[in-house]
Amino acid sequence: KYLVQQDELTQKAKGLGIAVTDKDVDARIAQIKKQYFSGSETKYKQQLKAQGLTEALLRINLHGQILSEKIYNKVTAGVKVSDAEITSTLKWMMSPQSSMRP
């Protein structure tokens, strides 16, 4: 299922002119090392091992995550929702006619 989802994302990204490079993945790994392991390569590798991950598998997972983020950012760029639209939608969702009512 994961591979099918990744293939669908890849196709959608191509249609939108979006790509994820090795440099994107490298930057995300550097960010993770800095944020969670204070830049320690040793701690980072220990955590990979504890999670049962290899760096290759992490790179594949991060590629998909970054691709999803880029698609989301592209398709939502310029989308603005006013406070009035939010209030109106919430009122409708809470109304007796709405099937979305809790």
Order of alpha helices (4+ residues) and beta strands (2+ residues): alpha-alpha-alpha-alpha-alpha
